[in-house]
Amino acid sequence: MFGCILKILQLLKYLICSFFKCLISSICPPCKTTFAGEIVLITGAANGIGRQIALAFAPLGAILVLWDIDDEGNKETRRLAENYGAVRVFTYHCDCSNREEVYQQADKVRKEVGDVTILVNNVGTVLGKKFCDTSGEDFEKIMRVNFFSQVWTCKAFLPAMIARNRGHLVSIASAGGLLGLYRGTDYCASKSAVIGMMEAIDSELYHSGKHGIKTTIVCPYFVRTRLARGFKSECPLLLPVFDPAYVACRIVDAVRKEKFYLVMPPTLRLFGLKFLIPRIFILLFESCINLQHG
């Protein structure tokens, strides 16, 4: 009995200390001053948010690795990034929904550029059909592009980060991963899977002592890209449609500050209580209920 009480008191002490650490870090968050020497790989870099992320990193000293199936668009992103001050930019043709192609191109990147230190999983697609109108093949395609692409890239690049205890995983999810959207059963399912996987990976890294590897999950509302062409918000004050350049700047800032969640706009946090709870508390709670195995 005494031992149990002692453990509870130790946990309370740890929680209080962690709370004040979280409070201090939220007021004065850690912030990278430079990305010089970082190797940043961006999937879906040929246009939209992916291109804008590349342009946001370009003047910050990072080495850029751009993946896309659109070779011409990828070349244009490289040209623009070089104009923005990027020192080294590499482009690769890669269908991220194809596991073997991801692994082959990952090997080439390791040999030709080096170990990726910041992985930005941005590639994605959407159909916008009702569930009964979405064929099984289309549903599988959405899952391969939006979800399994992130599985394959994390499998390809995370081991090197773990070996060095250094790196950053950035996953572009969506508001659709927080709540089901009309005509979005396949899309919302894929983005919910991304959020769950990245939370679980972060938990594994934390409990393995790999605190040098950070995770950022990005959940924006609609963004003015080709995927959301013509979309208008019914409540623009509460749920604005974002410009991709603005979203990219927020993402790079989140990486600088090592934010775990980037939810845009903040009103979306109302759809997920977990966003209101400091991440460290969830990790500590997992420790309390002995979710660690092996």
N, C-alpha and C positions, 0 to 999 in steps of 0.2 A: 504493500500500500504506500509506504513512504517513498519507495523508488518511483512509483507511478506519479505521485504528487510532485516529486522533484523534476521529472521529465516535463510535466505540464508547466511548471514554473520556468524551466529553461526555455521551453517553446514560447511562452508569453514574453520573456525577456528578449528572445530573438526576434519575435514579431514586432515588438515596440522599437527595437533598434533598426530593424529593416524599414519600418514605417517612416522613421525620421530620415533614414538614408534616401528613401524614395522621394520624400518631400523635398529634401535638399537638391536631389538630382533633377526634380521637375522644375525647381526654381532656377537652378544653375546646371543644366544638363551638360554632360561631357560633349565636346564638340571637336571634330577633326578640323585641323587648320589647313590641311593639304591632302590631296589624293595622289601626290607624286609617287610614282613607283607602283601604284595599285594597278592591277590588271582587271579591268571591268568588262565582263562579257554581258551583252544585251541581246536577248532573243527578240525577234520581231522588230528589228531595228530599221527596216526600210521605210517606215512611215509612222504617222501617228505619235503615240506616247513614246514608243521605242526610239524614234528619231530624236524627239525632243529631249529624252534622257541623255542620249549620246551628246547632244549639243550642250546640255547643262554640265556634263562632266568634262567636255572638251577643253575649256580654259583652265582646268584645275590640276593639270599635270598627270592625269591618269592615262594609261595605255588602254585603248579601246579595241574590243573584239566584237564585231557586229555579225550576227547570224540572222539569215532570212532566206526564204525561197525566192524572193523578188530581187534578183541580182542587180537590175538597173536601179531600183529604189535604194538598195544597199550602197551602191557606188555613189549615189547622190548624197546619202547621209554621210559617207566618208568625206566627200568633197566639202560639204558644209562644215563638218567637224574640224577639218583641217583649216578652213577659213576662220573658225572660231578659236583656233589656237591649239588644237590637239597635236601632241608631239608625234605620236605613233598610232596609226589606225589600221586594223586588219579586218578584212571582210571574208566571210565564208558562206557558201551556199549550204543551207542545212534545213531539212524538213524535221522540225523538232518533234513531230508526232511519230517519227520513225525511230525506234529505239536503236537499231544498229547504226543508222546514219548519225545519230547524236553521239554514240560512242566513238565512231570513226573520226568525226570532226573534232571531238574532244581530244583524242590522241594527237591529231595534227596541231591543235592549239598548244598543247603541252610541249610539243617538240619545237614548234616555230615561234612561240611567244613566251610560254612559261606557265606556271600554275595560276589559275584564276583566283583572285582574292575577293572580288565582289561579283556575285552572280545575280543578274537582274532577269528574272523570269517574267517576260512581258508578253510573249506571243499569245494570241487568243483569237477566237472567232465566235460568231453568234449567228443563229438562223432566224429567231423570232417567230417560230411556229407554235401552235398549240400542241399539247402532248400527243393527242391522237393523230395529229397531222404530221408528226415527226417520225420518220421511218427509223427502224432499228439501226440501219447503217449510218444515218445522219447522227443519231444519238451517240453511237460509238465514235464517230469522227470528232464530235464536239469534245468528248471525254479525252480522246487522244491528244487533241490540240491544246485544250485548256488545262487539263489535269495531268495526263501521263507525260506530256512534254516536260513538266516540272519534276516529275518523278525521275525521268531519265537524266536530266541535267544535274539534279542534286546527286544522283548516284554517281555521275561522272566526275563531279568536281568537289564534292564534300569530303571524300577521304583525304585529299591533300590538305584541306583546311584543318581537318581533325589532327593530322600528323603534326602540323605546325601550331595548332591551337590559335589560329588566326584566320579571319575571313568574315564575310558578311553575305547572308542570303536575303535577297529582296524578291518578294513574290507579289505580282500584281494580281490581286483578287478582284473583288467588286462588291458593291452594295447588294448585288444579287446573291452573294454568298451569305448574307445576313438574313434575308427574307425572300420568300418566293415572289417572283415578279410575273405578271401576266405575259403569256407567250414566251416564258423563259425557263421551262422545266429543265431542259438539257443544260442550258447555260448556268442556271442557279445551282444545279446539282454539281457541276464541274467546279464552280467557284467555292461552294461550301466544302468540297473535298480538298481543295487547295488550302483553305484556312485551317481545316482540321489537321492536315498533314504537317503543315509548317509549325503549328502549335506543338504537335507531338515531337517533331524533330528538335525544336527548341528545348523541349522538356528533356529529351534524351541527352542533348549536349550539356545542359545545365547539371543534370545529375551525374554526368560522366566527368565533371570538372573542366569541361571545355568552355570556359567562360570568355575566352578570347574570340569566339565565333558568335556574331550577332545575327539577329533575324529581324526583318521588317516586313510586315504584312500590310499591303496597301489596299484599302477598300474605298474606291471613289464611286460617287454617283455617276451619271452619264457624262461622257467626255466627247467633245466635238471632233470625232474621228470618222473615218469611213464606215466603221461598224455601226455608229449611231447617227448616220446621216439622216437629217430631217426630224430628229426627235426634239420635242419641246416639252419643258417641264410645266406642269399645271400650277406649281407653287415655286416660282423661281427664287423667291426670297429665302425660303426654307431649304429648297432642293435645287440649287442652280446647276445648269449644265456647264461644265468647266472647259476652259481652253487647255489643250494638251501641253502647251509650253508652261502654263502655270502649274499644272499637275506635276510635270517633270521637275520643276524647281522645288516643289514641296517634297518630292521623293528624295532628291539629293540632299535637301536639308534634313530629312528624317534619317538618312544614312549618316550624315554628319553627327547628329545628336543621338544616334543609336536608339531611335524609337522602335518599339516593338509593333505597335499598331499605328497606322496612319489612316484615319477615317475622314472622308471628305464628302459632304460637310459634317461638322461635329454633331448636327442634329441626328445623324444616323446612329450615334452611340445609344440613343434611346431604344434601339432594336436589339441591343446586346448588352446585358448587364455586365458581362465579363470585361467590357471595355472600360467600365468604371472602377474596376478592381486592379490595383497595382500587380503587375505580372509576378513579382516576387512572392506575393501572398498565395497565388495559385500554385507556384512551385513548392512552397513550404507546405501547403495543404496536401499536396501529393506525397510529400515525404512523411507527413503524419499518418496517412492511411496506407502507407507501405505499398505504393504502386510500383516501386522499383523491383526489378527481377534480374537475377543473375548478375 
